[in-house]
């Protein structure tokens, strides 16, 4: 979500820094068994059954061994809440034991928002995995994108399938979204081509990115899917253009940071250089004015694009003079 | 009296320099007025809440004096006050904005800032 201007006033503006100047998070899951942390702090959302994502042998595992349909959402902290996002996840292993119907997949949700007191959610969910239910009794790899309006209310808006024999792990799920345009690619080590899809949908335009997945098993079947190296990169910390506004960046970390402001356009075919400001450790800088000439179109709206070399200890505020 | 000159926000990244105000009856000033400028006050000390008053020259209907702008700043907090429009310039002070900080200026620093 873009920074919102706080306005100087005669009542004395008490500026609040926005810690949402987070543009990237990563998680290797390469840690002791158990909880998903501590590289990121994770919060379980919506689903409370007994099969959450857990760390198993340094992988993030979603599994189930009793009949039923199990989904899980894990929300990282800090979060990347930007309309433009690239989400990647390595898929390292899938197991399935049994003969019944099953679905097992994992991926993510973008523009995720919790609803109904944390018992419901909406967003765009994408996942890669295996199933034998889309074509009954035929084992397939699938890569799907749903618009989730709420639990039990979803629409499939893009999909790709491949025979089991054509896909070999490890594979990498990459999902990108910019405004209404979304696309996904699952590359792998098998003989078949990558699974890809693209879709355009603009029902949901904001919200955070979260880890998600599902397992459906029957009878005494069991299934699991392992993933590793989650990466979520956005272009957040954007600010609406305002000729009377500026960006106030504070760096409380022990190392300096570089703040970049994209300068669009060309002069005589030469691209305008971006604004680059170094904020030394323990210091702050005021950058602006955030004139309309700096605006690019992101998510269907004009925004001044701000990027940070690293966000540890960095917070920011957008301030304007009325 | 301390007169604060504007520090301008820029694309190089403005590293604000805060100065100690004089405070009290002697007052402080920002010159000139600028409708894209504001007064930034930091109250870092544990000396208690301070009050920043910006004099508002002129009169209203019936010759009633316009009320001054008064902002309280608790310990450890800051306030950005503005814009410092032309109407705040005191003709008796050559158009400067007159500011009074009470009851003390211990640990108080300030800067005048403007967006170009």
Contacts between the chains, C-beta under 8 A, distances in Angstrom:
chain1	res1	chain2	res2	distance
A	8	B	38	4.4
A	8	B	80	4.6
A	8	B	81	7.0
A	8	B	82	4.5
A	8	B	83	6.4
A	9	B	80	7.9
A	9	B	81	7.5
A	9	B	82	7.4
A	10	B	54	7.8
A	10	B	69	4.8
A	10	B	71	7.6
A	10	B	81	6.5
A	10	B	82	7.6
A	11	B	71	6.7
A	12	B	41	7.9
A	12	B	52	7.3
A	12	B	71	3.5
A	12	B	72	7.6
A	12	B	73	6.8
A	12	B	79	3.3
A	12	B	80	6.9
A	12	B	81	5.1
A	13	B	79	6.4
A	13	B	80	4.3
A	13	B	81	7.5
A	14	B	77	6.4
A	14	B	78	7.2
A	14	B	79	6.1
A	15	B	78	7.0
A	15	B	80	6.2
A	243	B	115	7.7
A	244	B	36	6.0
A	244	B	115	5.3
A	245	B	115	7.1
A	246	B	9	4.4
A	246	B	115	5.7
A	249	B	13	7.8
A	259	B	13	7.2
A	261	B	11	7.4
A	275	B	11	4.6
A	277	B	11	7.5
A	277	B	12	6.7
A	277	B	13	3.3
A	278	B	13	7.2
A	279	B	13	6.8
A	283	B	15	6.6
A	284	B	15	7.8
A	284	B	16	7.3
A	285	B	13	3.5
A	285	B	14	6.3
A	285	B	15	6.1
A	286	B	9	4.6
A	286	B	10	7.9
A	286	B	13	7.0
A	286	B	14	4.1
A	286	B	16	6.5
A	286	B	113	7.1
A	287	B	9	7.1
A	287	B	10	7.7
A	287	B	11	6.6
A	287	B	13	5.2
A	287	B	14	7.5
A	288	B	9	4.5
A	288	B	10	7.5
A	288	B	11	7.6
A	288	B	115	6.0
A	289	B	9	6.4
A	289	B	115	4.9
A	289	B	116	6.1
A	319	B	80	6.9
A	320	B	115	7.7
A	321	B	35	7.6
A	321	B	36	5.1
A	321	B	37	7.2
A	321	B	38	5.8
A	321	B	82	6.1
A	321	B	83	5.0
A	321	B	114	7.7
A	321	B	115	5.4
A	322	B	83	6.2
